[in-house]
Amino acid sequence: MKLGSILGILMLAAALMYWEWKSSKEKRARIVSAGITVIAAVIGIILLFQPRLPGPTQIVKLVFGSVDQLMK
């Protein structure tokens, strides 16, 4: 079941990268879009195995929560 999900994520990421690569003329934009797509695919695969990982808002609160307390 997870193997099918992983293959699905990878196929969608590859299709997105191919479509963005063909539609963009600038090399820097191609690299940035490919990098963001790869990072999103890796995060998706990690979340398949560890669904209880904290979300982005919880991580920001953890990192900047102490700064907020210091500024008060």
C-alpha positions in Angstrom: 0.0 0.0 0.0 2.7 2.4 0.9 4.8 1.4 -2.1 1.9 2.5 -4.3 1.6 5.8 -2.5 5.3 6.4 -2.9 5.2 5.6 -6.6 2.2 7.9 -7.0 4.0 10.8 -5.2 7.1 10.3 -7.3 5.1 10.1 -10.6 3.2 13.3 -9.7 6.4 15.1 -8.8 8.1 13.9 -12.0 5.1 15.1 -14.1 5.1 18.5 -12.4 8.8 18.9 -12.9 8.5 17.9 -16.6 5.6 20.4 -17.2 7.4 23.2 -15.3 10.7 22.5 -17.1 9.0 22.7 -20.5 7.0 25.8 -19.7 9.9 27.8 -18.2 12.6 29.4 -20.4 14.8 30.7 -17.6 17.3 28.3 -16.0 17.1 29.7 -12.5 13.3 29.3 -12.5 13.6 25.7 -13.6 16.0 24.9 -10.8 13.9 26.6 -8.2 10.7 24.9 -9.2 12.4 21.5 -9.4 13.9 22.0 -6.0 10.6 23.0 -4.4 8.9 20.0 -6.1 11.6 17.6 -4.8 11.4 19.0 -1.3 7.6 18.6 -1.3 7.8 15.0 -2.6 10.3 14.1 0.2 8.1 15.7 2.8 5.1 13.8 1.4 7.0 10.5 1.6 8.2 11.2 5.1 4.6 11.9 6.2 3.6 8.5 4.8 5.8 6.8 7.4 5.5 9.4 10.2 2.0 10.9 10.1 2.3 12.4 13.6 5.1 14.8 12.7 4.4 18.4 13.8 3.0 20.8 11.2 4.8 24.0 10.1 2.9 26.2 12.5 3.9 24.1 15.5 7.6 24.2 14.3 7.5 28.0 14.0 5.9 28.3 17.4 8.6 26.0 18.9 11.4 28.0 17.2 10.1 31.5 17.8 8.1 30.9 21.0 11.1 31.7 23.3 11.8 34.9 21.3 8.3 36.0 21.9 8.7 35.4 25.6 11.9 37.4 25.7 10.4 40.4 23.9 7.6 40.8 26.5 
